[in-house]
Amino acid sequence: MISLFIGFKSLGRCLKECFKKEETKALLVATITIMLIGTIFYHRIEDMTFIDSFYFSFVTLATIGYGDITPVTTIGKLFTVIYGILDLGLVSLSVGVIARELVQFRVKNNSSSEN
């Protein structure tokens, strides 16, 4: 349990450092923008509640895809295909950037603790 706490603490410090960089700030803004676009689209076109449209946008963005809520209109289905492709690229890029930053953070901390 202690090692889990230490791991989360280390991850938190790493993420704090990550969001000081312009690249990760841009990814955060892009993610929020995509979530807002999806939420507004599904609310207006698919006539979902804001909570359902936000939930569906998140589930799609996170590539979870439970299937409990689905688009019913043709335009909604086409939008979801494009939205899913954009989401996949954004999520892949985000995971890659955060993984790279985590490795750099660990290397920096290990080398500074050895000195």
C-alpha positions as CSV (number, residue, x, y, z in Angstrom):
1,M,0.0,0.0,0.0
2,I,2.9,2.4,0.8
3,S,4.5,1.7,-2.6
4,L,1.2,2.5,-4.3
5,F,1.0,5.8,-2.5
6,I,4.6,6.6,-3.4
7,G,3.9,5.7,-7.0
8,F,0.9,8.0,-7.1
9,K,2.8,10.8,-5.5
10,S,5.6,10.5,-8.0
11,L,3.1,10.4,-10.9
12,G,1.4,13.5,-9.5
13,R,4.8,15.4,-9.4
14,C,5.5,14.3,-12.9
15,L,2.2,15.4,-14.2
16,K,2.6,18.8,-12.5
17,E,6.0,19.2,-14.3
18,C,4.4,18.0,-17.6
19,F,1.7,20.7,-17.6
20,K,4.4,23.4,-17.3
21,K,5.4,22.6,-20.9
22,E,3.7,24.1,-23.9
23,E,3.2,20.8,-25.7
24,T,1.2,19.2,-22.8
25,K,-0.8,22.4,-22.3
26,A,-1.7,22.3,-26.0
27,L,-2.8,18.7,-25.7
28,L,-4.9,19.5,-22.7
29,V,-6.6,22.4,-24.6
30,A,-7.1,20.1,-27.6
31,T,-8.7,17.4,-25.5
32,I,-11.0,19.9,-23.7
33,T,-12.0,21.4,-27.1
34,I,-12.7,18.0,-28.6
35,M,-14.8,17.0,-25.6
36,L,-16.8,20.3,-25.8
37,I,-17.4,19.8,-29.5
38,G,-18.6,16.3,-29.0
39,T,-20.8,17.2,-26.0
40,I,-22.4,20.1,-27.9
41,F,-22.9,18.1,-31.0
42,Y,-24.5,15.1,-29.3
43,H,-26.7,17.4,-27.2
44,R,-28.0,19.3,-30.2
45,I,-28.1,16.7,-33.0
46,E,-28.7,13.5,-31.0
47,D,-31.0,15.2,-28.5
48,M,-29.1,13.8,-25.6
49,T,-29.0,15.4,-22.2
50,F,-25.8,17.3,-21.4
51,I,-24.7,14.6,-19.0
52,D,-25.4,11.8,-21.5
53,S,-23.6,13.7,-24.3
54,F,-20.6,14.5,-22.1
55,Y,-20.6,10.8,-21.0
56,F,-20.8,9.6,-24.6
57,S,-18.0,12.0,-25.7
58,F,-15.8,10.8,-22.8
59,V,-16.4,7.1,-23.5
60,T,-15.6,7.6,-27.1
61,L,-12.6,9.8,-26.4
62,A,-11.2,7.3,-24.0
63,T,-11.8,4.5,-26.5
64,I,-13.9,2.6,-24.0
65,G,-17.1,2.3,-26.0
66,Y,-19.6,0.6,-23.6
67,G,-22.4,0.7,-26.2
68,D,-25.1,1.7,-23.7
69,I,-25.6,5.0,-25.5
70,T,-25.3,5.2,-29.3
71,P,-26.1,7.8,-32.0
72,V,-29.3,7.2,-33.8
73,T,-29.2,9.8,-36.7
74,T,-27.1,9.3,-39.8
75,I,-25.2,12.5,-39.3
76,G,-24.6,11.5,-35.7
77,K,-23.1,8.1,-36.8
78,L,-20.9,9.8,-39.4
79,F,-19.8,12.4,-36.9
80,T,-18.9,9.6,-34.4
81,V,-16.7,7.9,-37.0
82,I,-14.7,11.1,-37.6
83,Y,-14.8,11.9,-33.9
84,G,-13.4,8.5,-33.0
85,I,-10.6,8.8,-35.5
86,L,-9.6,12.2,-34.1
87,D,-9.9,10.9,-30.6
88,L,-7.7,7.9,-31.3
89,G,-5.0,10.1,-32.6
90,L,-5.3,12.6,-29.7
91,V,-5.3,9.8,-27.1
92,S,-2.3,8.1,-28.7
93,L,-0.4,11.3,-28.8
94,S,-1.3,12.2,-25.2
95,V,-0.2,8.8,-23.9
96,G,3.1,9.0,-25.8
97,V,3.9,12.5,-24.5
98,I,3.0,11.7,-20.9
99,A,5.0,8.4,-21.1
100,R,8.0,10.3,-22.5
101,E,7.8,12.9,-19.8
102,L,7.4,10.3,-17.1
103,V,10.6,8.5,-18.3
104,Q,12.5,11.8,-18.4
105,F,11.2,12.8,-15.0
106,R,12.3,9.4,-13.5
107,V,15.8,9.7,-15.2
108,K,16.2,13.2,-13.9
109,N,15.2,12.3,-10.4
110,N,17.3,9.2,-10.3
111,S,20.4,11.0,-11.5
112,S,19.9,13.9,-9.0
113,S,19.5,11.5,-6.1
114,E,22.7,9.6,-7.0
115,N,24.7,12.9,-6.8
